[in-house]
Amino acid sequence: MLADLPENSIDLVITSPPFALRRKKSYGNVSAEKYCEWFLPYAGAIARVLKPRGSFVLDIGGSWNKGEPTRTLYHFDLLLRLCGEKGLFKLAQEFYWYNPAKMPAPAQWVTIDRVRVKDAINPIWWLSKSSRPKASNKRVLKPYTKSMENLLAKGYNAGPRPSGHVISKNWNRHQGGAIPSNLIIAANTKSNDKYLRGCREHNLEVHPARFVDVIPEFFIKFLTRSGDLVLDPFSGSNVVGAAAERLGRKWISIEINKDYVVGSAFRFDGIGENIYSRYLLEPRNHFITGKS
């Protein structure tokens, strides 16, 4: 499907593909040893369709070596292959998703032998084709804290600090909010949203590793403008497409599992029942690309 899209047509690719987990998932995942070879053809297709100033945001969790409490390096190896000397992309910035609700896993090392702490961070690589991808942190400002509001109101002393930083006189301006950090805190704990209710009502399989909507919302705001085109080539339950729709962006979502595609329609008002009716009439091996 990526091969059918025009070259230089996508403003943002954001995706969370299957990770190289030791425990196999129902949606399919390859081993850490084979992961780079499996993923690199997708990376080439993504680079082709991405605009010159477009961005590729990749949520890619780590995994453990088989039979021992040590980590694999597959996701770092992938990053080096994507952004190294002969890579297709540049590393614009690394982000980290902290999920405080993550289960204490792997159980053998965390809750049984108790030699490791729970793994609650996912790296997110923000990649780009150019050194100046389209971006603006003004679109993702956070509300000032109360202490910052007081400081702006009272004023402050400009000049050097013990850390070596120099605070200029221009710093004391209200910018409408604080610039966020590259740590995104979001718990994936939803248990009764429109998507889940629709899947349960129609006996559709619920995707077991749903993307948390805070992440695509942040990057869509940060890296695109209204009307831009967002693509998720491993869309799962289509959290990215739903976020793009809410934010006024065009979107394309690609998913190989038809049940996941049909279930994702319940994220959108008024189309879930229609898509489900079509699903009952169409061949089981017919896949759908969602597009606003």
Steps between C-alpha positions, in 0.01 A plus 500: 500500500788737571629429150171632357533839674659794312859591573549797740130507593489445880567768762531269801538127546435394858475138598551240770589178314518155661799495737759220518346349814592155627136423575316471169194720452185420305573779249839347412854608582848394390803425714761756599758316288293545183336833577720738298479290186123478543450873558746662257289441185216688673744780585593534133135520400434760771795714388369496143153630586613750764529864396851657514414688821277225636556295815495132590414431866570144612386359836727201553516322835796292613512132594701251707751238398363148514552329834693777673431838665684708241367725225519455125636785290276442199327840514833682529635291214194600297558867580861476381387329180235765438717802581860385457740600225296320232162549671188651351422734789648741752429473872316826571449420869438205728189493719398267782153379588466425871199282577449500881238226465733247333480149644808382697655292222683287410361309797798264536744784564270757662251317722657155550879539514458875569830593334358769270243779525201520268555618146281812467673711231467479123741696282340693216731598214410823317666458162510732199619505141652848536689684773212749528174305516178696533430546873385760753501455877263798524220257409570271799560747782405389852325724755745686723529376856374731775857577606592595143197726474611671824856536372383660177281739698771600750794507263842342555870579494661455161860384467715190550397210721723253694423239233668718239175597328445868430143625542435794271265792558282370217419186700235675713230492235172311517513263203158346554637188664809295582700305243447128571784254554569187299344281773135414437311363799187308409332193649323266259215402733179562304251221554166635375538735202299499173743262333489240779122517531454454124736201486334330795149559369587344161737227624801650323851430625637791705854597405723390792758782469306819432695823448427767763338802329709761686806405292364543145312813610827656621699421185219590259472843663878543520592386148201580276248770422128485425436313176834314497505128422588250778576133436512198735614184315450271806178658621360226726185648653563832316571732792714715267222540243248595768740759646569644154125527434440688826785741418383579148768308309455265206608144575571157356511193723614158381437180695531138384249357752151567373334450839717776647404733216129435544521546877688827456199648318329529838751772589312725258146623555238358267701254287562198723173322424531572127853360478401197707207426263736513201743275685238226533442500123861522376755216464711441811825560308400844376691772685401862535705819504328768705519852359321818606 
